[in-house]
Amino acid sequence: MGIGAFHRMIRGLTGKSTNHVFQPKEALKEAGELADSAKPKDTIVGTSSESNAAGAEPPPDPSLTYEARLNAQIEQYRQAKNIHELPEIFHYWSNKFLRPRLNEVMGVDSITDFYAGHFAQACERTASCQRSFLSMGSGDSSVEIEVVKRLLALGLQTFNFTCLEVSPPLVDRAVGAIRNEGLESLIQIECMDINHWSPKLKYAGIMANHSLHHFVELEKIFDNIKLSLKPGGFFVTNDMIGRNGHMRWPEALEVIEGLWAFLPDRFKYNWQLSRLEKQFINWDCSNEGFEAVRSQDILPLLVPRFAFKSFLAFGGIIDVFTDRAFGHNYDPTQESHRAFIDFVNYMNDVLIDSGTLKPTTVFAVLSADPTAETRQWRHWSPLFSMRKPELIG
């Protein structure tokens, strides 16, 4: 983003010139210097993350039983009509920044193609007439239904697709949707807690679409996935790998607080929690249910167990401004709103490039078999994208 565009963005957002907010030349200069110096201790803008301690949410209640958390997780999605719905500004951002990277690294253009395309490849690699696929934590199975339809369009006619989901309301919704699509002969639903899953079959492909961050028994689950993949099969996932509870690590929080300081209140309304956050609250979503209960462990547990065929990681700062909580405050038809999102994404990339920030979301295609080389974006490999253990605490 040029300096002129940055001035227009600030003026459009705040109604003030950048002289009343902060100097964009200095911010951009510091961001560029950060990429060159690659010093993890440096930051761009903002105040100490300790300043947010007074507004922080209480820590998770250790007295909550597993059953209580499970019930809270089920209730969370009982009334949600579209569990995958995202703000319009997310689609602006993803089409401009994420989609080209998905094209380059994964060779696909959509979430449906990401799963269906790699499942089709897995069928060729396994060279088996028994084509079985599995989805771990399928929710209402809306993504899985589209994947099955795409597999049919790709010419696969004989296969079975099993969906595992713990929530009875979502299972009921999935059964109805499958029936409406006439796919009962291809898709089977099992209502079960995946933390207690034991594989019954060998699969050409296993998928987990934004479900791993809800699971507690990750070690057991990943070991069972590896055991249940056919030779040549793929484990394909798009999930969250950031801090537990979707909280921000201190280095990301410092930048977010700096941006928050100049944003008008109309951009600080949290639509998920129905509250105005004059100061950004580093909220722990795992307080009651299993939301992001072990998200920070996902990547470190995958790395020693699987070979990565392809890997695309992103996020850390930008997701706060494009996701469900605050993303609805931004209008992609407004130039200043788009410019702000562009600038935040630029900062996010600079900080990941330097190693200061680690990504929070991943697309990954994994195999139990050795792979010669991992396709990835820039130098953002699985190992590079992992936060150092000594910094986690």
Helices and strands as residue ranges (DSSP letters): H 3-14, G 18-20, H 24-37, G 49-55, H 66-76, H 88-93, I 94-98, H 99-106, H 111-126, E 132-136, H 142-153, E 160-165, H 168-181, E 187-191, G 194-196, E 203-209, G 212-214, H 218-228, E 229-240, G 244-246, H 250-262, G 265-267, E 269-270, E 275-276, H 295-302, E 307-314, H 318-322, G 327-329, H 335-354, E 361-367, E 375-376, H 389-392
